[in-house]
Amino acid sequence: MPPRPTTIVSQPPLQTWRPPADPNKPLPCPYQKDFTVNITSHIPPAPFGGRDYGPGTRVAVTDQALRSLKQTELVMANPPLQPATPIAGTSATAATTPRTCTLLVTRPLAVVDGRGAQLAVCTIAPMPPKPSPGQALGQAPAVPAPFQAVAKIYDPLYYSFASKIAESVPCDVTWLADQDYSREAAAYQHLQNVKQTGAFAPRYFGSWTFTIGIRIGSTIQSRPVRLILIEYIQGPSLRELYSAARFDDAYRLEVLARVLDGDAKLRLSGIDQRDLAARNVVLKFPSGVTEEAQPKTMPRLVLIDYNSSVVYAKTIRGRGPCDGMTLPPNPMWLHWDDPLQEFWGWIPDEWQRKPRLRQEWLRKRFGGKDTVRSYAPVPDKLE
């Protein structure tokens, strides 16, 4: 009997998808100059996402469901996660006494629909706390003075609904905004606890929440939005200055060495920022230093952007590679096989052609006898 012919079953083409028209979505993004809102201190949920933190309690919306929703519908149906409720009578309960401030945007830094978290320079004016029961008149505590800060606002309505990996695939922006908020707030709180803010990392002014109105049909509804407040570092990033001819190679490599040193010290404190790049390092020169004088002045170097970071004490394992160490890991060991491509412009061009030159610089800068007291011993032989 001759073999039966093979039946070829054609597969349906992959469904194309584009973000649908969303007339309820307010545009442009509202966090522009003069935007004003009252914000309340907020305890973020535990950091989640990735193999270090695990999935957490937030359940991502399925791809099939995402394809049937407008972004506004997705955001309104999936509000941000709430933190775990503190146990009554514990110190955590006292720490949750809310503070309220008025936030006024004075200058948008990166406020664009679809970019993810929005960044704006703000004036923060603390509001007087509510009087406690039985408090006598005239005994209200003094109200702190207004201060300047950068607000990083995790509003899922202004994240990109289309995945940045494949534009024909929708992204659960509510899950992503919560992940960013939980991880970055955890990072800054950890850095503040171990006294690492205000130098290589910005000062941290806490995590906050506010409500904003949105018109759905004929009604105005409120939705919560999370944010953090960090120090405003007035200065350019390394990426912005990569082509500045006024900085010679010796200056550039000294800046790079200090960045690698700062990162190693953060790792000793229990955190890995995981996005060490020129765009995330800001230079703050002393007040009054002119551009001509900058090559003779070493600025404060500040590492920003911690939404990809890992705080090892909060991971599934509960510990990190530097636990038990008394000195930072040696940058030579951390970056021996790292091409440092995120710092092109701040490293010699010939390093790309001859990686050995980079390794020789690392050994000279971090491998001498003077570094024995600064870094932990290199655990492996470097080839």
C-alpha positions in Angstrom: 0.0 0.0 0.0 1.5 3.4 -0.9 2.2 5.8 1.9 -0.6 8.1 2.7 0.1 11.7 1.6 1.2 14.1 4.4 -1.4 16.7 5.2 0.2 20.1 5.7 -1.8 22.2 8.1 -1.2 25.9 7.6 -0.7 27.9 10.7 -2.6 31.1 11.1 -0.4 34.2 10.8 0.6 35.9 14.1 -1.9 38.5 15.0 -0.6 41.9 14.5 -1.2 44.4 17.3 -0.9 48.1 17.8 -1.9 50.2 20.7 -5.5 51.0 20.1 -6.9 54.6 20.1 -7.4 55.7 23.6 -9.4 58.9 23.8 -9.6 58.8 27.6 -5.8 59.1 28.0 -4.8 62.6 28.9 -2.2 64.0 26.6 0.4 65.5 26.8 1.9 63.9 29.8 0.7 66.2 32.7 3.9 66.4 34.8 5.0 69.7 33.2 6.0 73.0 34.7 3.5 74.2 37.3 1.9 70.8 37.8 0.9 70.8 41.5 -0.3 68.0 43.7 -0.4 66.9 47.3 1.8 63.8 47.9 1.7 61.5 50.9 4.5 59.3 52.2 4.1 55.7 51.2 5.7 52.3 52.1 6.5 50.5 48.8 5.8 46.8 48.2 8.7 44.4 48.5 10.9 44.5 45.4 10.1 41.9 42.8 11.0 40.7 39.3 13.8 38.6 37.9 15.6 35.6 39.3 16.9 37.4 42.3 13.7 38.7 43.7 11.2 36.3 42.2 7.7 37.1 40.9 6.4 38.7 44.0 2.6 39.0 44.6 1.8 41.1 41.5 0.1 38.9 38.8 0.9 40.1 35.3 -2.0 40.5 32.9 -2.0 37.9 30.2 -1.0 38.8 26.6 -4.5 37.8 25.4 -6.1 40.2 27.9 -3.7 43.0 27.1 -4.6 42.8 23.4 -8.3 43.4 24.2 -7.7 46.5 26.4 -6.9 50.2 25.9 -4.0 51.4 28.1 -6.4 53.5 30.2 -8.6 50.5 30.8 -5.6 48.4 31.9 -4.4 51.1 34.3 -7.8 51.7 35.9 -8.4 48.0 36.4 -4.9 47.3 37.9 -4.0 49.9 40.5 -0.5 49.9 42.1 0.3 47.2 44.7 -0.2 48.1 48.3 2.6 47.3 50.9 2.2 44.6 53.5 0.2 45.8 56.5 2.4 46.3 59.5 1.7 44.4 62.7 0.0 46.5 65.3 2.2 47.5 68.2 5.4 47.2 66.2 7.8 50.0 65.4 6.8 49.7 61.8 3.3 51.0 62.7 4.8 54.3 64.0 6.9 54.6 60.8 3.7 54.5 58.7 2.3 57.7 60.1 1.8 59.6 56.9 3.5 62.8 56.0 2.0 65.1 53.4 3.7 67.7 51.1 2.8 69.8 48.2 4.8 69.0 45.1 5.3 71.7 42.4 7.1 70.9 39.2 9.5 73.7 38.4 11.2 72.1 35.4 10.6 68.8 33.6 13.8 66.8 33.0 12.4 63.8 31.0 8.6 64.1 30.7 7.5 62.2 27.6 4.7 59.8 26.9 6.0 56.3 26.5 9.5 56.8 28.2 8.6 55.0 31.4 9.2 56.7 34.7 8.9 60.5 34.3 11.6 62.9 35.8 10.9 66.4 37.0 12.7 69.0 39.2 10.2 70.0 41.9 9.8 72.2 44.9 8.6 70.1 47.9 6.7 72.0 50.6 6.0 70.0 53.7 2.5 70.5 55.2 1.9 70.8 58.9 1.0 67.5 60.5 -2.5 67.1 61.9 -2.6 67.9 65.6 -2.7 64.9 67.9 -5.6 64.4 70.3 -5.2 66.5 73.4 -2.5 68.7 71.9 -2.6 72.2 73.3 -2.7 75.2 71.0 0.7 76.6 70.1 2.4 73.2 70.6 2.3 72.2 66.9 5.8 71.1 65.7 7.7 73.3 63.4 7.1 72.7 59.7 10.3 71.9 57.7 11.3 74.4 55.0 10.5 73.7 51.4 13.3 72.0 49.5 14.2 71.0 45.9 14.2 67.4 44.7 13.8 65.3 41.6 10.6 63.4 41.4 10.7 60.1 39.6 7.1 59.3 38.8 6.1 55.7 38.0 2.8 56.4 36.2 1.9 53.3 34.1 -0.3 55.4 31.9 2.9 57.0 30.4 4.9 53.9 30.0 5.0 52.4 26.5 2.1 50.1 26.0 4.0 48.5 23.1 6.9 46.3 24.2 10.3 47.9 23.6 11.5 44.5 22.4 8.8 43.9 19.8 6.4 46.7 19.0 3.7 44.2 17.9 3.5 42.8 21.5 1.7 44.6 24.3 3.4 45.3 27.6 1.8 45.1 31.0 2.7 48.6 32.0 1.0 48.3 35.4 3.3 45.4 36.3 6.4 47.1 35.0 5.7 50.4 36.8 5.2 48.6 40.1 8.4 46.6 39.5 10.4 49.8 38.8 9.0 51.5 41.9 9.5 48.6 44.3 13.1 48.0 43.2 14.2 51.6 43.1 12.6 52.5 46.4 14.2 49.4 48.0 17.6 50.4 46.6 17.5 54.0 47.8 16.2 53.0 51.2 19.0 50.4 51.6 21.6 53.0 50.5 20.2 55.4 53.0 20.2 52.8 55.8 23.9 52.0 55.2 24.8 55.7 54.9 25.7 55.5 51.2 23.5 58.4 50.0 24.7 61.9 49.5 28.0 61.0 47.9 28.3 58.4 45.1 24.5 57.9 45.3 22.0 60.8 45.5 20.4 61.8 48.8 17.0 60.1 49.2 13.8 61.8 50.4 11.5 58.8 50.5 8.7 57.2 48.6 5.4 58.8 48.0 2.0 58.5 46.4 -0.7 60.9 45.1 -4.0 60.6 43.3 -4.7 62.2 39.9 -8.1 62.6 38.2 -9.0 61.1 34.8 -12.2 61.5 32.8 -13.8 58.2 31.9 -16.9 58.9 29.9 -18.9 61.6 31.7 -17.3 61.1 35.2 -14.0 62.1 36.8 -12.3 59.1 38.5 -9.2 59.1 40.7 -6.2 56.8 40.4 -3.1 56.4 42.6 0.4 57.1 41.3 3.7 56.3 43.0 6.9 58.3 43.1 10.2 58.7 44.9 12.1 61.9 45.7 15.9 62.1 45.2 18.5 64.8 45.3 18.7 67.0 42.2 22.3 66.8 40.9 22.8 69.8 38.7 25.4 68.8 36.2 25.9 66.8 32.9 26.3 63.0 32.6 29.4 61.4 31.4 27.7 60.5 28.2 26.9 64.2 27.6 30.5 65.1 27.9 32.1 62.1 26.1 33.2 64.3 23.1 34.4 67.3 25.2 37.9 67.9 24.0 38.9 69.8 27.2 39.3 66.5 29.1 42.5 64.7 28.4 43.0 60.9 28.7 44.6 61.1 32.1 41.6 63.0 33.5 39.1 60.7 31.8 40.7 57.5 33.2 40.9 59.0 36.7 37.1 59.7 36.5 36.6 56.1 35.3 38.7 54.7 38.1 36.6 56.6 40.7 33.4 55.4 39.1 34.6 51.8 39.3 35.8 52.4 42.9 32.4 53.8 43.9 30.6 50.8 42.3 32.8 48.4 44.3 31.9 50.2 47.5 28.2 50.0 46.8 28.6 46.2 46.2 30.3 45.9 49.6 27.2 47.6 51.1 25.0 44.9 49.7 23.7 46.4 46.4 24.5 45.9 42.7 23.2 48.8 40.6 23.4 46.6 37.4 23.4 49.4 34.9 26.8 51.0 35.3 27.0 53.3 32.3 28.1 56.8 31.3 24.5 57.9 30.9 23.9 57.1 34.6 26.9 58.9 36.1 26.4 62.7 36.7 29.2 65.1 37.4 28.6 67.8 39.9 31.4 70.4 39.8 31.8 72.8 42.7 29.9 76.1 42.4 31.7 78.7 40.4 34.0 76.3 38.5 34.0 77.4 34.8 34.3 75.0 31.9 37.9 76.0 31.4 38.7 75.1 35.0 36.9 71.8 34.9 39.8 69.7 33.6 41.8 70.8 36.8 38.9 70.0 39.1 37.6 66.6 40.1 33.8 66.7 40.5 31.5 64.7 42.7 30.5 61.7 40.7 27.0 60.5 41.3 25.5 57.2 40.1 21.7 57.3 39.4 19.0 55.0 38.1 18.5 52.0 40.4 15.4 50.4 38.9 17.4 47.4 37.7 19.4 47.1 40.9 19.5 44.2 43.4 19.5 44.6 47.1 20.9 41.2 48.1 19.4 41.2 51.6 15.9 41.4 50.0 16.5 38.7 47.4 15.3 35.1 47.6 18.7 34.0 48.8 18.9 36.8 51.4 22.6 37.3 50.9 25.1 38.5 48.3 28.6 37.8 47.1 30.2 40.4 49.4 28.6 39.2 52.6 31.3 38.7 55.2 33.8 40.9 53.4 35.4 43.9 55.2 36.8 45.5 52.0 35.2 46.2 48.6 35.8 43.7 45.8 38.7 44.8 43.6 37.5 46.7 40.5 40.3 44.9 38.6 38.7 41.6 39.4 35.1 42.9 38.7 36.0 44.3 35.3 38.9 42.2 34.0 36.8 40.7 31.2 34.4 43.7 30.9 35.0 45.7 27.7 33.5 48.8 29.5 31.7 49.6 26.3 29.2 51.7 28.2 32.0 54.2 28.8 33.2 54.7 25.2 34.5 58.2 24.9 35.9 58.0 28.4 38.3 55.1 27.6 41.0 55.2 24.9 39.8 54.0 21.4 42.7 51.6 21.3 41.2 49.5 24.1 38.6 48.3 21.7 41.3 46.9 19.4 43.6 45.7 22.1 41.7 44.6 25.2 45.0 43.8 26.9 45.7 47.5 27.2 42.5 47.8 29.3 43.7 45.0 31.6 47.1 46.5 31.9 45.5 49.7 33.1 43.3 47.9 35.5 46.3 46.1 37.0 48.3 49.3 37.2 45.4 51.3 38.8 44.0 48.7 41.2 46.7 46.0 41.5 49.5 47.8 43.1 50.7 47.4 46.7 48.9 50.6 47.7 45.6 49.0 47.0 46.0 46.1 49.5 44.3 48.1 52.2 41.6 49.4 49.9 40.2 46.2 48.3 39.7 42.6 49.1 42.2 40.1 47.7 41.5 39.0 44.1 40.1 35.5 44.5 41.1 34.2 41.1 44.2 34.3 38.9 43.6 36.9 36.2 44.7 35.6 32.8 
